[in-house]
């Protein structure tokens, strides 16, 4: 796929120095600004790069250094040449759940930059055939009672989805979502029994990230069974449920259900009978895409780090941004970043 990455990755550096020469700039001399007549002769994308020049850093390849609003620390965006821009979009859109332009743009901006990126992403998303054919306009939630969570694993909501039977006789998905981070788990199941419910709660959540403070669901008999209560008692978790005839009280899970169904809807026809095989890929895409109600990826809020994607590996990103530090200093920085992220995510969530 990225067969010419090694050559292409040095292209931004050549472009940068070419721009300096065209603009009459020399890195060994004082950089003078372009005069108006000179600016008029430059192409818009050239001018955009020239305006970014104070932020550009050369480290074998060209990076744009910015202050990350999510972590409040400097970060580097790799400047992508035009030959790699569409392929980067494909990796962050087609292979990450076909999210809308805003989310796709934020995913790209985590590590990459090029002039007029937002315009390009909007155009490519509008031309994406699976998005056009499969996705419906979003439905606004009406009359939902806000549920408040202040930290990860304070509240886990859960529900079942019923789908057409897949290969392996799977016809259900049990979904669980962390209310604070929006991190989601999902497991394909053959039934919706209490035994299956307990198994998924244990394997997907408790065994994976520990014991949450509370599980929340509707009043389905599988969720209200004695064995579920026994599991919660054993691991010190409270169990709550929605009020009768108002399952929308489980609003976060309902929203994730719609998102997951839309993502599964983008599968081509020959893959739909094997939707269970692609469930983990859909979850990976969802958990590593910026969530609109927090401004962060669910994965970052849950684990405190950005996942390194196949695109990052192919393009040789990220640049080494940190000096070697001791364990205690690393833990201190980690706590600092998470504290900043939690406060910011809470502020953003309160706007909704």
URKAJO-V690226 format. One record per helix or strand. SS is the DSSP state (H for helix, E for strand). FROM is the first residue (numbers start at 1). TO is the last residue. Records with the same first field share a line. If there is no record, write none. Layout:
SS: FROM-TO  FROM-TO
//
This chain:
H: 5-8  11-22  36-41  44-51  53-55  82-93  101-109  117-126  129-134  194-209  226-234  247-265  269-272  275-287  298-303  310-315  327-349
E: 56-58  62-67  74-79  112-113  156-162  172-178  184-189  214-217  238-241  290-290  297-297
//
